[in-house]
Amino acid sequence: MSLISPACRDALQHWLEGLSALGGASDNTITAYRADVSGFLAFMSTHHGAPQGLGALARISTADMRAWMASERNAGTGARSLARKLSSVKNFYRWLAAREGFEPTAVLAARAPKFQKKLPRPLAEDAARAVLETVEQQSSTDWVAARDVAVVTLLYGCGLRISEALGLSGCDAPLPEVLRITGKGDKERVVPVIPAARAAVDRYLHLCPHPQDKDSPLFRGVRGGALNPRQIQGVMAKTRAQLGLPASATPHALRHSFATHLLEAGGDLRAIQELLGHASLSTTQAYTAVDTAHLMEVYNRSHPKA
C-alpha cells in the first residue's frame, strides 16, 4: 500500500503542475520538489501509522516537524540538504493551506538548520588562462580538441552554465556578438559573446566532420550525437591534473571565475547578476565575499608585519 494517500498525492501533483505551468519552474526543480515533499508525506504516514489525508496534514504539530527533521538528520541528511527539503515542504504548505483554508503555523514556524554557505571557488586569472591554453592538449583529434576549447571558452568568457553551452544549436552559429540564453526556470537573458569565444567556435565548426543544420546540437560527440556534459567534465579533470589545480577546478568553476574576475575588474554587481541569470541579487552577492576574501589574502601576504 502506498504511504501517501490519494488525496495528498493528487494535491502534490496539482501543486507541481501549477509551478511548472505558471511559475516557470525547471524540470530539475520540479523533480527536487516532488522528491522532497513526497519524502515528507511518507514520513508523516509512517510516523502516525497510516496514510495521512488532507485533514490530517492540516493538524501537523511542532512535535511532528521536529520528529521529521530528526529522522532526516539521523538518516545522514546534511544541514544544507535539510534546509532545502524544509523549504520545499513550506512552499507546498503555503499553497495547500490557501487552498484548504487552514493555518500552516507549525510547518512555517519550523526553523531550518544553520549551515555555512559555500562560497564560489573560482580559479585565479592565470590559472583560468592556463586552462584555456591546455584543454586542447587532452585530445589528439584536432576537431575534438577545438570543440573542447570552444566549450571551455564559452564557460569562462561568457559565464554560461555547461547545460547552456551544450544547449546551443546550429541556428546559433556563427555566434553573434550577443546571445539570447534561456537559463534556469526558462528565464531568458542577453549575454555578450567575446571575440575569442566566437573565434573558438568558428574554428571548431570549420574542423567538425559532422554536418551542421539549424536543428542539430552545435557541439557534437565523437559519433555525431549531442555532446555529453561528462565529456567536458573529463577534459577538465585531465587539464587540472596536468596543471596541478585543485579538484574544485570544474567546468562550473569557470563560470564562477567569469563573475569573480569581472567583479575584481570593477564590474557592477547588478550587471553581473544579469549576465549570470541569477534570479536574486543575493546569489550574486556571494562573489563579493570571494572578492573580499581575495583582498584579505593579498593584504595578509603583502602587509609588512612588525
Buried (B, 14 or more C-beta within 10 A) or exposed (E): EEBBBEBBBEBBEEBBEEBBEEBEBBEEBBEBBBEBBBBBBBBBBEBEEEBBEBEBBBEBEEEBBEBBBEBBEEEEBEEBBBBBBBEBBBBBBBBBBEEEEBEBEBBEEBEBBEEEEEBBBBBEEEBBEBBBEBBBEBBEEEBBBBBBBBBBBBBBBBBBBBEBBBBBBBEBBEBEEEBEBEBBBEEEBEBEBBEBBBBBBBBBBEBBEEEBEEEBBBBBBBEEEBBEBEBBEEBBBBBBEBBEBEEEBBBBBBBBBBBBBBBBEEBEBEEBBEBBBBEEEEEBEBBEEBBEEBEEEEEEEEEEEE
